[in-house]
Each structure stands twice: as structure tokens, then as C-alpha cells.
Amino acid sequence: MTNYAGLEPLREDVTVLANDIYELLSRLKALESPKHHDAETVAELLARNAIGRIRDLYMEAYREALALNACFKD
């Protein structure tokens, strides 16, 4: 028995959202590859720092989406 009868579209949307955020996290991680840690210009340093902050924010959003998804009981 589920706890989301009638809310199946919402559950599906939450699952899709969590998956989409995970994909973005993977892309951000790729941008943080070791080759980017040898930044030589201010622009490269700023980009690396911004990507790190963005990744941290997306990680928090991912945790929230997973917590919300866990509220749906199958």
C-alpha cells in the first residue's frame, strides 16, 4: 500500500527532478576535473570557485529531493 494515492504524477516528478539534479552534479564534477585545478588566470580561478559553490548548492538541492522522494512509501 502506498501513501501517495492520487499523487502518482507528483511522485514521478520528484523522481525525475532528483535524477536531473544528479545529472547536473555529474556535469559539474566533470568541470572540476584535476586539469582545472592548475588555474593560471584570475578568470580560471573565479570559474573554479564558482563551479565549486554551484556544485555545493546543487548537492544540497539533491539531498532535499532525495529526502522528499523518500517520503513516498511503496
Order of alpha helices (4+ residues) and beta strands (2+ residues): alpha-alpha
